[in-house]
């Protein structure tokens, strides 16, 4: 990327070029260095006829792993395979002492040839078909999450001798609208308030779907005793790309209560998994426009997500420290990061296939869209898009994917060079995680090709 690509936008010039009223000028758009390095990206795009292409830096993933370990001392990391299941990446993480979290038996082939002991594997999916549990158990997995008495019974039949992690729901905090003038209101049990009255701390929520409410813990513990299954510990998940450190604190307190209940019933209950959700911090100013002042092209605003700045993993560790220090001695701590390990270490590269003027707006069509790699943008996940060619005045663009689906549009409006043209490559920071695993061949479109680089 040339130095010129980092110049500040001149609001007046860009507005005149676009014929639109823009928000205040942004400084140094897309000036953060590419990850992997720009020269690695340049070589890859020179060889590729089209995208989508995902590049993941092996050293970048190991750096993220080291940062997480430093922020959460003593925590055993189990990488969530679903975030990116490339074998060279998994092998590098295993060599660094990382374990793995599996959602289904379908993720097992990705670990072929990877040197990892079965005791370093766990299944964090709390509701599974019996055949899935059976296949995972046959492969050596012995630790399974559950969040209901029914799942305890299914697991007992399919995986005799396995141990359980009791997954609890993370208590929420009422939103400002839901609680009126009570800014200091404390956490609320998942069963005590509807989700429409709850502040959501994660871009990809899970609270309403998974996790046992406090009043259900006793029944799950009793079911485990009845089926002669040991509750090894408790776990929770704050939701993906969570931006509120206090959510982990609430989850840890709820899990600690479940551990106490399980121990009282004779279970070992000596494991606490902090789950995943650790957010990637995407720096720079090449995200979608959300301020007012753009032309009216329909609903172009990204979906509302969590507010406030994205916390660092160090801030999360600091917030968690008192709660973890209060745990009984001998409790082993786990974490199950996925996005955090991959997203800051990689980039998704997509090529412009067409430009057009349509209903008073400039439009780019890319060879990657919601269906074949960018489905998470539908929730407004905070991606950053930067050009690999072009500089000077930046104007407002709408961005569509390659399919014939009218919903295949990235939310928001984007500032990119006015001269962006067919054949140009764009780099999307933050999209390397989950793009491959969530992509489909809808319309017969190509899936992203993923490469692990140094």
C-alpha positions in Angstrom: 0.0 0.0 0.0 1.4 3.4 -1.0 2.0 6.1 1.5 -0.5 8.2 -0.3 -3.3 5.8 0.7 -2.9 7.1 4.3 -3.7 10.7 3.5 -6.6 12.4 5.2 -9.8 12.9 3.3 -10.6 16.4 2.3 -14.3 16.6 3.1 -15.1 19.4 0.6 -13.3 17.7 -2.3 -14.9 14.3 -1.7 -18.3 15.8 -1.2 -18.1 17.7 -4.5 -16.8 14.5 -6.3 -19.7 12.5 -4.9 -22.4 15.1 -5.1 -23.3 14.2 -1.5 -23.1 15.8 1.9 -20.5 13.9 3.9 -19.8 13.8 7.6 -16.8 15.6 8.9 -13.5 14.6 7.3 -11.8 11.5 8.7 -8.0 11.6 9.4 -5.6 9.0 8.0 -8.2 6.5 6.7 -6.9 2.9 6.6 -3.5 3.9 7.8 -3.0 0.8 10.1 -0.5 -1.7 8.6 -1.9 -4.7 6.8 -1.8 -8.0 8.6 -0.2 -10.1 7.1 2.4 -7.7 5.8 1.7 -5.6 2.7 4.3 -7.4 0.7 2.8 -10.8 1.5 -0.6 -9.5 0.4 0.9 -8.0 -2.8 2.4 -11.4 -3.8 -0.8 -13.2 -3.1 -3.0 -10.9 -5.1 -0.5 -10.8 -8.0 -0.9 -14.6 -8.4 -4.7 -14.8 -7.9 -7.1 -14.2 -10.8 -10.0 -13.5 -8.4 -11.1 -13.6 -4.8 -12.2 -14.2 -2.2 -8.8 -15.0 -0.7 -8.1 -15.2 3.0 -4.5 -14.9 4.3 -3.7 -15.7 7.9 -0.4 -15.0 9.5 0.9 -17.9 11.5 3.1 -15.6 13.6 0.1 -13.2 14.1 -2.1 -16.0 15.5 0.7 -17.1 17.9 1.2 -13.5 18.9 -2.6 -13.2 19.7 -2.4 -16.5 21.7 0.5 -15.1 23.7 -1.3 -11.9 24.4 -4.4 -13.8 25.7 -2.2 -15.9 28.0 -0.5 -12.9 29.4 -3.8 -11.1 30.0 -5.3 -14.2 31.7 -2.5 -15.9 33.6 -2.9 -19.5 34.3 -5.7 -20.0 31.8 -5.5 -23.0 29.5 -6.5 -21.9 26.0 -8.6 -24.2 23.8 -8.9 -22.6 20.3 -12.4 -22.7 18.8 -11.9 -24.6 15.6 -15.0 -23.2 13.9 -13.3 -19.8 13.6 -10.9 -21.1 11.0 -10.1 -24.8 10.6 -7.0 -24.6 8.4 -4.7 -27.5 9.3 -1.4 -25.5 9.3 -2.9 -23.0 11.7 -4.2 -25.7 14.0 -0.8 -27.4 13.9 1.0 -24.2 14.9 -1.4 -23.6 17.8 -1.0 -27.1 19.0 2.8 -26.8 18.9 2.4 -23.8 21.1 0.5 -25.9 23.7 -3.0 -24.9 22.7 -6.0 -27.2 23.1 -9.1 -27.2 20.9 -12.9 -26.6 21.3 -15.0 -28.6 18.9 -18.7 -27.9 18.0 -19.3 -31.1 16.1 -17.6 -34.3 14.8 -17.4 -32.6 11.4 -14.5 -30.5 12.7 -12.4 -33.5 13.6 -10.9 -34.0 10.2 -9.3 -30.6 10.4 -7.1 -31.9 13.2 -5.8 -34.8 11.2 -2.0 -35.1 11.8 -2.1 -32.4 14.5 -0.2 -33.5 17.6 -2.8 -32.9 20.3 -3.8 -35.3 23.1 -7.5 -36.2 23.5 -7.6 -34.6 27.0 -6.8 -31.3 25.3 -10.1 -31.5 23.4 -13.6 -30.4 24.5 -17.0 -30.0 23.0 -18.5 -26.6 23.9 -21.7 -27.1 21.9 -24.3 -27.6 24.7 -27.0 -29.2 22.5 -26.0 -32.0 20.2 -27.5 -34.9 18.2 -26.6 -38.2 19.9 -24.7 -39.3 16.8 -22.5 -36.2 17.1 -21.7 -36.9 20.8 -21.0 -40.6 19.9 -18.6 -39.7 17.1 -16.7 -37.1 19.3 -16.5 -39.6 22.1 -15.2 -42.3 19.8 -12.4 -39.8 18.8 -11.4 -39.4 22.4 -13.3 -36.3 23.5 -14.2 -36.7 27.1 -15.5 -33.2 28.1 -18.9 -32.0 26.9 -20.9 -28.9 27.7 -24.6 -29.3 28.7 -27.2 -26.8 29.7 -30.3 -29.0 30.4 -31.2 -32.2 32.2 -32.3 -33.7 28.8 -28.8 -33.1 27.4 -27.3 -34.8 30.4 -29.3 -37.9 29.6 -28.4 -37.9 25.9 -24.8 -37.5 26.7 -24.9 -40.3 29.2 -26.2 -42.7 26.6 -23.9 -41.6 23.8 -20.7 -41.0 25.7 -20.6 -43.2 28.8 -17.8 -42.2 31.2 -17.5 -38.6 29.8 -17.5 -35.6 32.0 -19.7 -32.5 31.8 -19.3 -28.8 31.8 -22.5 -27.2 33.1 -23.1 -24.2 30.8 -24.8 -21.2 32.6 -26.4 -18.2 31.0 -24.6 -14.9 31.5 -26.9 -12.6 33.5 -27.8 -9.4 31.6 -28.1 -5.8 32.6 -31.4 -4.0 31.9 -31.1 -1.5 29.1 -31.6 2.2 29.8 -35.1 2.0 28.3 -36.0 -1.2 30.1 -35.0 -0.1 33.5 -36.0 3.6 33.3 -34.0 5.9 35.6 -32.0 3.2 37.4 -28.5 3.6 36.0 -27.0 1.5 38.8 -29.3 -1.5 38.3 -27.5 -4.8 38.8 -27.5 -7.9 36.7 -30.8 -9.7 36.0 -31.3 -13.4 35.7 -31.9 -14.6 32.1 -35.4 -15.8 33.1 -36.3 -12.5 34.9 -36.5 -10.1 31.9 -37.2 -10.3 28.2 -34.3 -9.8 25.8 -36.0 -6.7 24.4 -35.3 -5.0 27.7 -31.7 -6.1 28.1 -28.6 -4.3 27.0 -26.6 -6.6 24.6 -22.9 -6.5 25.1 -22.0 -8.7 22.1 -22.2 -8.3 18.3 -23.3 -11.9 18.0 -25.5 -12.7 21.1 -26.0 -16.1 22.6 -27.8 -15.4 25.9 -31.3 -16.1 24.7 -30.4 -19.5 23.1 -27.9 -21.3 25.4 -27.0 -21.5 29.1 -28.9 -22.7 32.1 -30.8 -20.2 34.3 -30.0 -20.2 38.0 -33.2 -22.0 38.9 -32.4 -24.8 36.4 -28.9 -25.6 37.8 -30.2 -27.9 40.6 -32.1 -30.1 38.1 -29.1 -30.5 35.9 -26.8 -31.4 38.8 -29.4 -34.0 39.9 -29.6 -35.5 36.4 -25.9 -35.8 36.3 -25.9 -37.7 39.6 -28.8 -39.9 38.5 -26.9 -40.9 35.3 -23.6 -41.3 37.2 -21.9 -38.6 35.2 -19.4 -36.2 36.9 -19.8 -32.5 36.5 -16.2 -31.5 35.9 -17.0 -27.8 36.0 -19.0 -24.9 34.6 -18.7 -22.7 31.6 -20.4 -19.7 30.0 -20.2 -17.6 26.8 -20.7 -13.9 26.7 -21.4 -13.8 22.9 -19.1 -13.2 20.0 -17.1 -9.9 19.8 -18.3 -8.9 23.3 -17.4 -5.3 24.1 -18.3 -5.2 27.9 -15.6 -6.6 30.3 -18.2 -6.8 33.0 -20.1 -9.5 31.1 -17.2 -11.9 31.8 -17.4 -10.9 35.5 -21.2 -11.7 35.6 -20.6 -15.0 33.8 -17.8 -15.9 36.2 -20.1 -15.3 39.2 -22.9 -17.3 37.7 -20.5 -20.2 36.9 -19.0 -20.0 40.4 -22.5 -20.5 41.9 -23.0 -23.6 39.6 -19.6 -25.0 40.8 -20.7 -24.6 44.4 -24.0 -26.4 43.7 -22.3 -29.2 41.9 -19.6 -29.7 44.6 -22.3 -29.8 47.2 -23.8 -32.8 45.4 -20.5 -34.7 45.2 -19.2 -33.7 41.8 -15.6 -32.7 41.2 -16.5 -29.3 39.7 -12.9 -28.1 39.5 -13.0 -26.5 36.0 -14.3 -23.1 34.9 -14.3 -22.1 31.3 -14.5 -18.5 30.4 -15.7 -19.4 26.9 -14.9 -17.2 24.0 -16.2 -13.8 22.8 -12.9 -12.0 23.3 -13.1 -9.1 20.8 -10.6 -8.2 18.2 -9.7 -4.5 18.2 -9.8 -3.1 14.7 -7.9 0.1 14.5 -8.1 2.8 11.8 -10.9 4.7 10.3 -12.0 2.7 7.3 -15.2 1.4 8.7 -18.7 2.2 7.4 -20.2 5.7 7.8 -22.7 5.8 10.6 -23.0 9.6 11.1 -25.9 11.5 9.5 -25.5 13.6 6.4 -25.3 11.0 3.7 -27.8 10.9 0.9 -31.0 8.9 1.4 -30.4 5.6 -0.4 -32.7 3.5 1.8 -31.7 1.7 5.0 -27.9 2.1 4.6 -27.1 2.3 8.3 -25.4 -0.7 9.9 -27.5 -2.6 12.5 -27.2 -1.2 16.0 -24.6 -3.1 18.0 -22.9 -2.7 21.3 -21.8 0.9 22.1 -18.5 2.2 23.4 -15.0 1.4 22.6 -13.8 -2.2 22.1 -11.9 -3.3 25.2 -8.5 -4.9 25.0 -8.0 -8.4 26.3 -5.8 -6.9 29.0 -8.8 -4.8 30.2 -10.9 -7.9 30.3 -8.3 -9.7 32.3 -8.1 -6.8 34.8 -11.9 -6.7 35.2 -12.0 -10.5 35.8 -9.1 -10.7 38.2 -11.1 -10.1 41.5 -13.8 -12.7 40.5 -11.2 -15.3 39.6 -9.2 -14.7 42.8 -12.3 -15.4 44.8 -12.7 -18.9 43.3 -12.0 -21.9 45.5 -8.4 -23.2 45.3 -7.7 -25.8 42.7 -10.2 -24.6 40.0 -8.6 -24.9 36.6 -9.4 -22.0 34.2 -10.0 -22.5 30.5 -10.8 -20.1 27.6 -12.2 -20.9 24.2 -11.2 -18.0 21.9 -11.7 -18.1 18.1 -12.2 -14.7 16.6 -9.5 -13.2 18.8 -6.8 -15.6 17.6 -7.6 -15.3 13.9 -9.2 -11.9 13.0 -6.3 -9.7 13.9 -3.8 -12.1 12.3 -5.5 -12.3 8.9 -7.2 -10.4 6.1 -9.9 -11.2 3.6 -9.1 -10.0 0.0 -11.9 -9.5 -2.4 -11.9 -8.1 -6.0 -14.2 -5.5 -7.5 -16.2 -7.2 -10.2 -18.3 -4.2 -11.3 -19.0 -0.5 -10.5 -22.2 1.3 -11.3 -24.4 4.4 -10.6 -27.7 3.2 -9.3 -30.6 5.3 -7.8 -28.4 8.2 -7.1 -25.6 6.2 -5.4 -22.2 4.8 -6.4 -22.1 1.0 -6.0 -19.3 -1.5 -6.0 -19.9 -5.2 -6.5 -17.4 -7.6 -5.0 -16.7 -11.2 -5.5 -17.3 -11.8 -1.8 -20.6 -11.0 -0.2 -22.9 -12.2 2.6 -23.4 -15.7 1.2 -19.8 -16.6 0.4 -17.8 -15.1 3.3 -19.2 -11.9 4.8 -22.4 -13.2 6.5 -21.4 -11.6 9.8 -21.6 -8.2 8.3 -25.4 -8.7 8.4 -25.2 -8.0 12.1 -23.0 -5.0 11.5 -19.8 -6.6 12.7 -17.2 -3.8 12.6 -15.1 -4.7 9.6 -12.6 -2.3 8.1 -12.3 -2.0 4.3 -9.2 -0.6 2.6 -8.1 -0.3 -1.0 -4.9 -1.8 -2.2 -4.8 0.7 -5.1 -5.8 4.2 -5.4 -5.5 7.4 -3.4 -6.7 10.9 -3.3 -10.3 11.9 -2.8 -12.6 9.4 -1.2 -16.3 9.3 -1.8 -19.3 7.4 -0.5 -19.9 3.9 -2.0 -22.5 1.3 -1.3 -21.1 -2.3 -1.5 -22.9 -5.4 -2.8 -21.8 -9.0 -3.0 -21.8 -11.1 -6.2 -25.2 -12.9 -5.8 -28.6 -12.0 -7.2 -30.0 -11.8 -3.7 -31.2 -8.3 -2.9 -30.1 -8.8 0.7 -26.5 -9.4 -0.4 -25.4 -5.9 0.6 -22.9 -4.8 3.3 -24.6 -2.5 5.8 -23.6 1.1 5.8 -21.9 3.4 3.3 -18.1 3.3 2.8 -15.4 5.9 2.0 -13.2 4.6 -0.7 -11.2 6.2 -3.6 -13.4 7.8 -6.3 -11.3 6.0 -8.9 -12.0 2.5 -7.5 -12.6 0.3 -10.6 -13.3 -3.2 -11.8 -10.4 -5.5 -11.1 -9.2 -3.6 -8.0 -8.5 -5.5 -4.8 -9.9 -4.5 -1.4 -8.7 -5.8 1.9 -11.3 -6.4 4.7 -9.8 -6.4 8.2 -11.6 -8.5 10.8 -13.2 -10.8 8.2 -10.6 -13.6 8.3 -12.4 -15.3 11.2 -15.5 -17.3 10.4 -15.5 -16.3 6.7 -14.5 -19.7 5.4 -16.6 -21.7 7.9 -19.8 -19.7 7.3 -19.5 -19.4 3.5 -21.9 -21.2 1.2 -21.9 -21.9 -2.6 -25.2 -20.0 -3.1 -25.6 -19.1 -6.8 -22.7 -21.4 -7.4 -20.2 -18.7 -6.3 -16.7 -19.6 -5.2 -15.8 -20.1 -1.6 -12.9 -18.2 -0.1 -9.5 -19.8 -0.6 -7.6 -19.7 2.7 -3.8 -19.7 3.0 -1.7 -19.8 6.2 1.4 -17.7 5.7 4.4 -16.8 7.9 
